């Protein structure tokens, strides 16, 4: 096997930037290489990337191996100690074509991410194998949650100008993408660093107004406490804004939320979901939840389990707590690892039941779905669908006939 391969770990923003990396590396003439775009959110993510790097070296002994992304930014020495790795690029360096040249002798190119003051719009022409396009409008984070290493991998919050974002959305629609997903590290902080401080809701309204050909606009993970009035208004009356909201909730216990240094309470998460559900009854909610945060008692964990029902969450991303060196949470009294794993398992099981219940409510309904391949699709609320027979898209009307606990089963409606 030869050619350029991009291996992506982590979030949607990484998936977006991997396409930018592909373009930059190709521009630099890097043709026999494997580029690892890493994630630093957990120690497990770092372990998996190292394992994948060793495997790639065994399978492609002659290829150039480049490591970049958040883990490369926060712990470059980890990858510098690996003989399999030829080059290490920081999160700013990975978006410059010159850094992929084989003729640069400097093995580690990782600068101070906190010195980066602007987010250049990393325009991407295509998304390999995807029905939807991602549009990065924000990067970095000004918050310092006690468990999170990401600000040290991404730097401080910075936004893409509205004019640039609208122009890129128009370009993506012209390239044939019927759906765009707005993405960022802390998406709801969008605009605080721009002249006039336009909020995320203002950007959403502007894109939908200025790009009327765009069929569907979706948001990636949001911080519900930062949802501005304009965004809530858009949720209420913009049909092209998809009714699926993934929340950075992290816990359902107020004391743990304080120790995480989060800015919302349990009631805030529930209130947001209730408000959105009134505005858009068809809305579905996902959430990031951490199991086994330091000092978490059984009762505290039960509050997180209960949040799934109380807020009506059905798409869970569950993270067993993983101490990250350099964060305050790593110095707090830790929960035993077997307890952490058991709680994460219970939370995942709760999420599986919640998803099954959500899917059951859609059985018998008709849905307009966006096709991802011949027989797989997503509803407007992001529920996965398997069609009984192949259909051509991009949009197909289907009748939901059942579900298997993970996906809806449906027939195309002629």
VEXTI-875582 format. One record per residue (C-alpha): x, z, y; residue in one letter; chain; residue number from 1. Coordinates in steps of 0.25 Angstrom, whole numbers, plus 5000, padded with zeros to 4 digits. Each point is the difference from the previous one (the first is absolute). Example, Ala and Ser with C-alpha at 12.3 -4.5 7.8 and 13.67 -1.06 7.14 Angstrom:
2
     xx     zz     yy   resn   chain   resi
   5049   5031   4982      a       A      1
   5006   4998   5014      s       A      2
***
This chain:
414
     xx     zz     yy   resn   chain   resi
   5000   5000   5000      x       A      1
   5005   4997   5014      x       A      2
   4994   4999   5014      x       A      3
   4996   5010   5010      x       A      4
   4991   5011   4995      x       A      5
   4994   5011   5009      x       A      6
   4996   5013   4993      x       A      7
   4991   5009   5009      x       A      8
   4997   5015   4998      x       A      9
   4990   5008   5008      x       A     10
   4990   4997   5011      x       A     11
   4993   4988   5006      x       A     12
   5010   4999   5011      x       A     13
   5011   4998   4991      x       A     14
   4992   4989   4993      x       A     15
   4999   4994   5013      x       A     16
   5015   5001   5004      x       A     17
   5004   4995   4986      x       A     18
   4994   4987   5004      x       A     19
   5008   5000   5013      x       A     20
   5012   5004   4992      x       A     21
   4998   4988   4991      x       A     22
   5000   4991   5012      x       A     23
   5012   5006   5006      x       A     24
   5008   5000   4987      x       A     25
   4996   4985   4998      x       A     26
   5004   4997   5014      x       A     27
   5014   5006   4997      x       A     28
   5002   4992   4988      x       A     29
   4999   5011   4990      x       A     30
   4995   4993   4988      x       A     31
   5005   5008   4988      x       A     32
   4996   5015   5003      x       A     33
   4991   5011   4998      x       A     34
   4996   5008   5012      x       A     35
   4994   5014   4998      x       A     36
   4990   5004   5011      x       A     37
   5000   5015   4997      x       A     38
   4991   5012   5003      x       A     39
   5004   5014   5003      x       A     40
   4986   5007   5000      x       A     41
   5004   5007   4987      x       A     42
   5012   5003   4991      x       A     43
   4993   4993   4989      x       A     44
   4999   4987   5009      x       A     45
   5016   5001   5002      x       A     46
   5002   5003   4985      x       A     47
   4992   4987   4996      x       A     48
   5007   4992   5010      x       A     49
   5014   5004   4994      x       A     50
   4995   4997   4986      x       A     51
   4995   4986   5004      x       A     52
   5013   4997   5007      x       A     53
   5008   5004   4987      x       A     54
   4990   4991   4992      x       A     55
   5002   4988   5010      x       A     56
   5015   5001   4999      x       A     57
   4999   4999   4984      x       A     58
   4991   4989   5001      x       A     59
   5006   4992   5011      x       A     60
   5015   5003   5000      x       A     61
   5004   4989   5010      x       A     62
   4989   5003   5010      x       A     63
   5003   5007   5013      x       A     64
   4992   5013   5001      x       A     65
   4996   5005   5014      x       A     66
   4993   5013   5002      x       A     67
   4991   5003   5013      x       A     68
   4988   5007   5004      x       A     69
   4997   5014   5003      x       A     70
   5008   5007   4989      x       A     71
   5012   4991   5004      x       A     72
   4998   5005   5014      x       A     73
   4999   5015   4997      x       A     74
   5010   5001   4989      x       A     75
   5009   4988   5000      x       A     76
   5011   5008   4992      x       A     77
   4991   5001   4988      x       A     78
   5001   4985   4999      x       A     79
   5014   4998   5005      x       A     80
   5004   5009   4988      x       A     81
   4994   4989   4990      x       A     82
   5010   4990   4996      x       A     83
   4988   4990   4997      x       A     84
   4997   4999   5015      x       A     85
   5007   4989   5009      x       A     86
   4994   5004   5013      x       A     87
   4991   5010   5007      x       A     88
   4992   4997   5012      x       A     89
   4992   5010   5009      x       A     90
   4986   4997   5005      x       A     91
   5004   4994   5013      x       A     92
   5011   4992   4993      x       A     93
   4991   4994   4989      x       A     94
   4993   4992   5010      x       A     95
   5012   4992   5005      x       A     96
   5004   4987   4993      x       A     97
   5014   5002   5003      x       A     98
   5001   5012   4991      x       A     99
   4997   4993   4987      x       A    100
   5012   4991   5001      x       A    101
   5010   5001   4989      x       A    102
   5011   4999   5010      x       A    103
   4998   5014   5006      x       A    104
   5010   5009   4994      x       A    105
   4994   5013   5005      x       A    106
   4992   5006   4988      x       A    107
   4992   5010   5007      x       A    108
   4992   4996   5013      x       A    109
   4991   5012   5003      x       A    110
   4999   5004   5015      x       A    111
   4993   5011   5007      x       A    112
   4985   4996   4999      x       A    113
   4996   5010   5011      x       A    114
   5007   4991   5009      x       A    115
   4991   4989   4998      x       A    116
   4990   4999   5011      x       A    117
   4992   4988   4998      x       A    118
   4992   4993   4988      x       A    119
   5002   4986   5000      x       A    120
   4989   4992   4994      x       A    121
   5005   4996   4986      x       A    122
   4992   4987   4999      x       A    123
   4998   4996   4985      x       A    124
   4996   4986   4997      x       A    125
   4994   5003   4986      x       A    126
   4997   5011   4990      x       A    127
   5004   4996   4986      x       A    128
   4989   5001   4990      x       A    129
   4990   5007   5010      x       A    130
   4986   4997   5005      x       A    131
   5002   5008   5013      x       A    132
   5011   5001   5010      x       A    133
   5006   5013   5006      x       A    134
   5003   5001   5014      x       A    135
   5010   5011   5005      x       A    136
   4996   5005   5013      x       A    137
   5007   5014   5000      x       A    138
   5012   5006   4994      x       A    139
   5006   5014   5000      x       A    140
   4994   5014   5002      x       A    141
   5000   5010   5011      x       A    142
   4994   5011   4991      x       A    143
   5009   5010   4992      x       A    144
   4992   5004   4988      x       A    145
   5008   5010   4992      x       A    146
   5000   4992   4987      x       A    147
   5003   4986   5006      x       A    148
   5013   4993   5000      x       A    149
   4994   4987   5006      x       A    150
   5003   5002   5015      x       A    151
   5015   5001   4996      x       A    152
   4998   4987   4993      x       A    153
   4992   4993   5010      x       A    154
   5003   5006   5013      x       A    155
   4991   5004   5012      x       A    156
   4986   4993   5002      x       A    157
   5000   4986   5006      x       A    158
   4990   4990   5001      x       A    159
   4999   4985   5001      x       A    160
   4994   4994   5013      x       A    161
   4985   4996   4999      x       A    162
   5003   4986   5004      x       A    163
   5010   4998   4989      x       A    164
   4991   5007   4990      x       A    165
   4988   4991   5004      x       A    166
   5009   4987   4999      x       A    167
   5005   5004   4986      x       A    168
   4986   5003   4995      x       A    169
   4996   4986   5005      x       A    170
   5012   4993   4994      x       A    171
   4997   5007   4986      x       A    172
   4985   4995   5001      x       A    173
   5005   4986   5003      x       A    174
   5009   5002   4988      x       A    175
   4988   5002   4991      x       A    176
   4999   5015   4999      x       A    177
   4985   5004   5000      x       A    178
   5004   5015   5001      x       A    179
   5010   5007   5008      x       A    180
   5005   5015   4997      x       A    181
   5005   5007   5012      x       A    182
   5011   5009   4996      x       A    183
   5010   5010   5005      x       A    184
   5007   5013   4997      x       A    185
   4991   5008   5009      x       A    186
   4989   4990   5003      x       A    187
   4991   5008   5008      x       A    188
   5011   5004   5010      x       A    189
   5000   4985   5004      x       A    190
   5002   4997   5015      x       A    191
   5005   5014   5005      x       A    192
   5013   4994   5004      x       A    193
   4994   4987   5006      x       A    194
   4997   4998   5015      x       A    195
   4986   5005   5002      x       A    196
   5000   5007   4986      x       A    197
   4990   4991   4993      x       A    198
   4994   5007   4988      x       A    199
   4999   4994   4986      x       A    200
   4985   4998   5002      x       A    201
   5003   4991   5013      x       A    202
   5010   4992   4991      x       A    203
   4989   4998   4989      x       A    204
   4990   4996   5011      x       A    205
   5010   4990   5006      x       A    206
   5004   4994   4987      x       A    207
   4985   4998   4996      x       A    208
   4996   4994   5013      x       A    209
   5012   4991   5002      x       A    210
   5001   4995   4986      x       A    211
   4985   4997   4996      x       A    212
   5005   4992   4988      x       A    213
   5005   5012   4993      x       A    214
   4990   5004   4989      x       A    215
   5004   5014   4997      x       A    216
   5009   5010   5006      x       A    217
   5004   5012   4993      x       A    218
   5008   5013   5003      x       A    219
   5011   5006   4992      x       A    220
   5002   5015   4999      x       A    221
   4995   5008   5012      x       A    222
   5001   5014   5006      x       A    223
   4985   5003   5002      x       A    224
   5003   5011   5011      x       A    225
   5006   4988   5008      x       A    226
   4988   4991   4999      x       A    227
   4996   4996   5014      x       A    228
   4986   4998   5006      x       A    229
   5003   4985   5001      x       A    230
   5003   5000   4985      x       A    231
   4988   5007   4996      x       A    232
   4992   4991   5009      x       A    233
   5006   4988   4992      x       A    234
   4997   5007   4987      x       A    235
   4985   5000   5004      x       A    236
   4998   4986   5005      x       A    237
   5011   4991   4996      x       A    238
   4996   4994   4986      x       A    239
   5013   4993   4998      x       A    240
   5007   5014   5000      x       A    241
   5000   5003   4986      x       A    242
   4993   5013   4996      x       A    243
   5012   5006   4992      x       A    244
   5008   5011   5006      x       A    245
   5012   5007   4993      x       A    246
   5003   5013   5006      x       A    247
   5013   5008   5002      x       A    248
   4993   5013   4995      x       A    249
   5011   5006   4992      x       A    250
   4993   5013   4997      x       A    251
   4986   5006   5000      x       A    252
   5005   5014   5003      x       A    253
   5001   5005   5015      x       A    254
   5012   5009   4997      x       A    255
   5008   4989   4993      x       A    256
   4996   4990   5011      x       A    257
   5006   5010   5010      x       A    258
   5013   5002   4992      x       A    259
   5001   4985   4998      x       A    260
   4999   4999   5016      x       A    261
   4988   4991   4999      x       A    262
   4991   4999   5012      x       A    263
   4987   5000   4993      x       A    264
   4991   5010   4992      x       A    265
   4992   4998   4988      x       A    266
   4988   4999   5008      x       A    267
   5006   4989   5008      x       A    268
   5001   4991   4988      x       A    269
   4986   5003   4995      x       A    270
   4995   4998   5014      x       A    271
   5007   4986   5002      x       A    272
   4994   4995   4986      x       A    273
   4986   5005   5004      x       A    274
   5001   4993   5013      x       A    275
   5005   4987   4995      x       A    276
   4990   5001   4989      x       A    277
   4988   5001   5010      x       A    278
   5006   4988   5008      x       A    279
   5003   4992   4987      x       A    280
   4992   5005   4988      x       A    281
   5008   4990   4991      x       A    282
   5013   5006   5004      x       A    283
   5010   5005   4989      x       A    284
   5011   5010   5002      x       A    285
   5014   5002   4994      x       A    286
   5010   5011   5003      x       A    287
   5015   5004   4998      x       A    288
   5000   5014   4993      x       A    289
   5012   5008   4997      x       A    290
   4999   5010   4988      x       A    291
   5009   5012   4999      x       A    292
   5004   5001   5014      x       A    293
   5009   5013   5002      x       A    294
   4992   5013   5000      x       A    295
   4988   4993   4995      x       A    296
   4991   5010   4992      x       A    297
   4990   4996   4989      x       A    298
   4989   5003   5011      x       A    299
   5007   4991   5010      x       A    300
   5001   4989   4990      x       A    301
   4985   5001   4996      x       A    302
   4997   4998   5015      x       A    303
   5007   4986   4999      x       A    304
   4993   4997   4987      x       A    305
   4987   5003   5007      x       A    306
   5003   4991   5012      x       A    307
   4998   4988   4991      x       A    308
   4986   5003   4998      x       A    309
   4997   5006   5014      x       A    310
   5006   4988   5008      x       A    311
   4995   4990   4989      x       A    312
   5014   4995   4997      x       A    313
   5001   4989   4989      x       A    314
   5014   4994   5001      x       A    315
   5011   5010   4999      x       A    316
   5015   4999   5001      x       A    317
   5005   5013   4993      x       A    318
   5014   5005   5003      x       A    319
   5006   5011   4992      x       A    320
   5008   5008   5011      x       A    321
   5014   4996   5000      x       A    322
   5010   5007   5009      x       A    323
   5008   4991   5009      x       A    324
   5014   5005   5004      x       A    325
   5000   5003   5015      x       A    326
   4985   5003   5002      x       A    327
   4994   5014   5003      x       A    328
   4992   4999   4987      x       A    329
   5012   4999   4991      x       A    330
   5004   5014   5005      x       A    331
   4986   5007   4998      x       A    332
   4997   5007   4987      x       A    333
   4997   4990   4989      x       A    334
   4989   4999   4990      x       A    335
   5005   4999   4986      x       A    336
   5002   4985   4996      x       A    337
   4991   5001   4988      x       A    338
   4989   5006   5009      x       A    339
   5002   4988   5010      x       A    340
   4999   4990   4989      x       A    341
   4987   5006   4994      x       A    342
   4994   5001   5014      x       A    343
   5003   4985   5002      x       A    344
   4994   4997   4987      x       A    345
   4987   5007   5003      x       A    346
   4999   4993   5013      x       A    347
   5002   4987   4994      x       A    348
   4990   5003   4990      x       A    349
   4990   5004   5011      x       A    350
   5003   4987   5008      x       A    351
   4997   4992   4987      x       A    352
   4987   5006   4999      x       A    353
   4997   4998   5015      x       A    354
   5004   4985   4999      x       A    355
   4991   4999   4987      x       A    356
   4988   5006   5008      x       A    357
   5003   4991   5012      x       A    358
   5000   4987   4991      x       A    359
   4987   5005   4993      x       A    360
   4993   5000   5013      x       A    361
   5003   4985   5002      x       A    362
   4995   4995   4987      x       A    363
   4988   4991   5002      x       A    364
   5004   4997   5014      x       A    365
   5004   4986   5006      x       A    366
   5014   5000   5007      x       A    367
   5008   4990   5008      x       A    368
   5014   5001   4994      x       A    369
   5014   4995   5004      x       A    370
   5006   4993   4988      x       A    371
   5014   5004   4997      x       A    372
   5002   4991   4988      x       A    373
   4990   4992   4991      x       A    374
   4993   5012   4994      x       A    375
   5004   5012   5009      x       A    376
   4995   5004   5013      x       A    377
   4997   5011   5010      x       A    378
   4987   5004   5007      x       A    379
   4999   5003   5015      x       A    380
   5002   5015   4997      x       A    381
   5012   4996   4991      x       A    382
   4994   5003   4987      x       A    383
   5008   4991   4989      x       A    384
   4991   4990   4993      x       A    385
   5002   4992   4987      x       A    386
   4992   4987   4999      x       A    387
   4994   4996   4986      x       A    388
   5005   4986   5003      x       A    389
   5010   4993   5009      x       A    390
   4995   4997   5015      x       A    391
   5006   4994   5012      x       A    392
   5001   5007   5013      x       A    393
   5004   5004   5010      x       A    394
   4986   5007   5000      x       A    395
   4990   5001   4988      x       A    396
   4986   5006   4999      x       A    397
   4999   5009   4988      x       A    398
   4990   5008   4992      x       A    399
   5006   5013   4995      x       A    400
   4996   5002   4985      x       A    401
   5008   5012   4997      x       A    402
   5014   5007   5001      x       A    403
   5011   5005   4991      x       A    404
   5003   5013   5008      x       A    405
   5011   4993   5008      x       A    406
   4994   4986   5003      x       A    407
   4987   4994   5003      x       A    408
   4995   4989   4990      x       A    409
   4992   4989   5007      x       A    410
   4995   4986   4998      x       A    411
   5000   4989   5011      x       A    412
   4987   4997   5007      x       A    413
   4997   4986   5001      x       A    414
***
